[in-house]
Amino acid sequence: MTPPGAGVAPETPEAATAHPAVSSCLTVLKKRADFLRAARARRQGAAAFMLQARRRAPDEPAQGIRVGFTCSKKVGNAVARNRAKRRLREIARAVLPTHGRAGWDYVLIGRRDATATRDFARMQDDLRRALAKVHGDSQ
């Protein structure tokens, strides 16, 4: 029996360090309480997603940028929801390290039909604009 990786070219050093699903400077939100706190904070709509953002309190131990992703069953079946979340993770990985702010939590919520079909470059622009509006009056 052939091992799973046989016949495949070895990874290059660049491929081994390729961008993970979420950049190393971002931490993924996993606890429900963190999502609920973000839901009570600022929000900004975009064509393909909703952005919720909150500045963490100084006494909270987490550092850096934290981000969470969610899609309700309105987005579609499990395949559609996972596809939408993959796209949201990728725009967060590309945009948040440069446009997000340390000490903030962000939650990206997928929208039915829009998250999976909107042009990827436009989604990145939407996230940049939403971040600018959320941070506009904060500092």
C-alpha positions in Angstrom: 0.0 0.0 0.0 1.3 3.4 -0.9 1.6 6.0 1.8 -0.7 9.1 1.4 2.1 11.5 0.6 4.0 9.2 -1.8 4.6 10.6 -5.3 3.9 14.2 -4.2 6.8 16.6 -4.4 8.2 17.6 -1.1 7.0 20.9 0.3 9.2 23.9 -0.3 10.1 26.1 2.7 7.7 28.7 1.4 4.8 26.3 1.2 5.5 25.0 4.7 5.2 28.5 6.1 2.3 29.4 3.8 -0.5 31.5 5.3 -2.6 29.4 7.7 -6.4 29.8 7.7 -6.0 32.7 10.1 -2.8 34.7 10.4 -0.5 34.1 13.3 -1.1 37.6 14.7 -4.9 36.8 15.0 -6.4 34.6 17.7 -9.7 32.9 16.9 -12.7 33.4 19.3 -14.1 30.1 20.4 -16.2 30.8 23.6 -19.8 31.8 23.4 -19.3 34.5 26.0 -16.9 36.3 23.7 -19.4 36.2 20.8 -22.1 37.5 23.1 -19.9 40.4 24.2 -19.2 41.3 20.6 -22.9 41.2 19.8 -23.5 43.9 22.3 -20.8 46.2 20.9 -20.5 48.1 17.6 -21.6 46.6 14.4 -21.3 47.6 10.8 -23.1 46.0 7.8 -21.5 45.2 4.5 -22.9 43.6 1.4 -21.5 40.1 2.1 -21.3 40.1 5.9 -22.0 41.8 9.2 -19.0 43.0 11.3 -19.3 43.2 15.0 -16.4 44.8 16.9 -15.6 45.6 20.5 -12.6 47.0 22.3 -11.6 44.7 25.1 -11.4 46.0 28.7 -7.9 46.7 30.0 -8.3 44.0 32.6 -9.0 41.2 30.0 -5.9 39.0 29.7 -6.1 38.4 25.9 -3.7 40.4 23.7 -3.6 41.2 20.0 -6.5 40.9 17.6 -9.1 38.3 18.2 -11.6 37.3 15.5 -14.6 35.0 15.3 -16.7 33.7 12.4 -20.3 32.5 12.3 -23.0 31.7 9.8 -26.5 30.8 10.7 -28.6 28.1 9.0 -30.2 30.8 6.9 -26.9 30.9 4.9 -27.6 27.3 3.8 -26.7 23.8 4.5 -23.4 22.8 6.2 -21.5 22.9 2.9 -22.7 26.4 2.2 -22.0 27.6 5.7 -18.5 26.1 5.7 -17.7 27.7 2.4 -18.9 31.1 3.6 -16.8 30.8 6.8 -13.7 29.8 4.7 -14.1 33.0 2.7 -14.6 35.1 5.8 -11.5 33.5 7.4 -9.5 34.4 4.3 -10.6 38.0 4.1 -9.8 38.4 7.9 -6.4 36.8 7.4 -5.7 39.3 4.6 -7.1 42.5 6.0 -7.2 42.4 9.8 -3.4 42.3 10.4 -3.0 45.7 8.7 -6.4 47.4 9.3 -7.5 45.8 12.6 -6.4 47.1 16.0 -4.8 45.3 18.8 -7.0 45.0 21.9 -10.2 44.5 19.7 -12.4 41.5 19.1 -14.1 41.2 15.7 -16.9 38.8 14.6 -17.7 38.3 11.0 -21.2 37.0 10.3 -22.0 35.5 6.9 -25.0 36.6 4.9 -27.3 34.3 2.8 -26.4 34.2 -0.9 -24.0 37.1 -0.6 -21.0 35.7 1.3 -20.4 32.8 -1.0 -21.0 34.7 -4.3 -19.6 38.2 -3.8 -16.3 39.0 -5.6 -13.4 38.3 -3.2 -11.6 41.7 -3.8 -14.9 43.5 -3.1 -15.3 41.6 0.2 -11.8 42.7 1.2 -12.7 46.3 0.4 -16.0 45.9 2.3 -14.1 44.8 5.4 -11.6 47.7 5.1 -14.5 50.2 4.9 -16.4 48.5 7.8 -13.3 48.6 10.0 -12.8 52.3 9.2 -16.4 53.1 10.2 -16.2 51.1 13.4 -12.9 52.7 14.4 -13.7 56.1 13.0 -14.9 57.7 16.3 -13.0 55.4 18.7 -9.6 57.1 18.7 
